[in-house]
Amino acid sequence: MKRTTLSLFGAAAALAAVTGVAALGGASPAAETGAKAPTRLPVQRSTALCPAPTSSDVAETTYTSFTPQAKAQAGGKTSAAQLLSAAGPAAKSDAKADAKADPKKAGKGAKAPQAAGKPVLSLKEPGKPATATTSSSDAPALVGTADGAFAPGWTTQQTTVIAAGAGRGLHGVTCAAPDTSFWFPGVSTVKGRQDYVHVTNPDPTAAVVDLELYGKDGRIKAPTGEAVNVPPRSTVPVLLSTLTDAPTEDLTLHVAARNGRVGAGVQASDEKLGGDWLAPSGDASPSVVLPGIPADATSVRLVAHVPGDDDADLKVRLAGPTGSISPAGHETLHIKSGMTTAVDLGDVTKGQAGSLLLTAEGDSAPVVAALRVTRGKGDKQETAFIPATPALDGRGTVADNRPKGSTLALVAPGKEAQVKVTSSAGADGGSPVSKTYTVKAGTTLAVEPPQPGGTKGPYAVTVEKVSGGPVHASRTLALPKDGLPMFTIQPLPDDRSTVAVPEAEQDLSMLNR
């Protein structure tokens, strides 16, 4: 009896410690009337992984890091945001090992890879971007963390200009948080195309991942893609064409972690059409939005995949500046379970910016999807990708914007919506500016972000939903050079700057049961 009494008092003490409530009593009012809605609070820590940018000797990479300024920032002296070199080797899995960094062989202004533990880039204050550059062909993957006041909405953009060779053009990617599953519709293993998936492990223990390829007839046998080991705090690039003997133009890649968590991105390089980074598609959904096809797109190719066991039947619409239409000859799309389907939409935008809407018909299965967009003609063509992008619940940010080079695409697939767009100060000075836009139902609004006053250097753009229906967004960065329409497109998913924290109160009535 004595032991029972002591254990009951121990349980009561434990409950008080967990809930932070010292008073003892019966069932709480919350227990009688139902649980309260969780309170949303700013996140206290964010993690981002940047893949190794390029192995080209004629390239320059810019990193731009930014945290939006908040009215009440959490944190204090311990607040920080920085990017560190991944410590592990960056040897390509096709057995071609990269040489060790040699500053003497680097190009003008080049920087050797930083030693692990030494920051490549540190953010000094919220509301103002920080930048760093390198022209080293051995630049490593980066692991970044932001704490305290720097954590909510922290984002980093990696932008690389490759002057010549396969994949020449503008390669841009938003450094993303680690996860356990990524879908990449639109990868390829055909001749003339080199697609590398970069898998980065931020943790001190090894991760193991499976690389699965799916074509028009289902999963493709790729035994060398099974149980790929990713050492602690390192990156492993894998050339997709080494996973299969059958060259295929339209594939879907699934990166699935057996244990651990990783970051993943695909860098696609084409001998004739340039290249870019392909970000993962948003979570599989019966209806998806692919925002921000440029007005001057000369070719658009849709690649979609059904991960589940049921088929998908989708209605295809293009949301333009004045409304939505069905592309002639491509009004609907049927995709069999476990298979990948590709559709060539040509110059579907007809000179006006737009977004592709895939809407479920009936009990359609969830899908993942991406667009491959080409601009230019002849030997002056360049390519970028648009993955299916989830709606902004609160806000989203893209870090690297240049004067006259950035275009925002905002699409409201259902109801009309209002959004607030804020351009930050530049990395080297200037003042922020905001503007509110109305996006009509079923349309895409393409706008140049408001220019910061006296801006110097790259600036960040934050998009916040003010009212109305769901809004999806992307940013096109165009840096034309020598007649080549260099460009890259980044989706703006929600920045997940807040987290739901449920209110907890003790309920000691369980001790009487």
NORWO-V964221 format. One record per run of one state. SS is the DSSP state (a for helix, b for strand, c for the rest). FROM is the first residue (numbers start at 0). LEN is the number of residues. If there is no record, write none. Layout:
ss,from,len
SS,FROM,LEN
SS,FROM,LEN
This chain:
ss,from,len
c,0,1
a,1,18
c,19,9
a,28,5
c,33,5
b,38,4
c,42,2
b,44,6
c,50,8
b,58,8
c,66,13
b,79,6
c,85,17
a,102,3
c,105,13
b,118,4
c,122,5
b,127,1
c,128,1
b,129,5
c,134,7
b,141,6
a,147,3
c,150,4
b,154,8
c,162,6
b,168,6
c,174,1
b,175,1
c,176,2
b,178,1
c,179,1
b,180,7
c,187,5
b,192,9
c,201,5
b,206,9
c,215,2
b,217,3
c,220,2
a,222,3
c,225,2
b,227,3
c,230,3
b,233,6
a,239,3
c,242,8
b,250,9
c,259,2
b,261,9
c,270,3
b,273,5
c,278,6
b,284,1
c,285,2
b,287,6
c,293,3
b,296,9
c,305,6
b,311,8
c,319,4
b,323,2
c,325,6
b,331,4
c,335,4
b,339,7
c,346,7
b,353,7
c,360,6
b,366,9
c,375,6
b,381,6
c,387,7
b,394,7
c,401,4
b,405,7
c,412,4
b,416,7
c,423,1
b,424,2
c,426,2
b,428,1
c,429,1
b,430,1
c,431,1
b,432,7
c,439,3
b,442,5
c,447,5
b,452,1
c,453,5
b,458,10
c,468,3
b,471,7
c,478,2
b,480,1
c,481,2
b,483,1
c,484,2
b,486,5
c,491,6
b,497,4
c,501,6
a,507,5
c,512,1
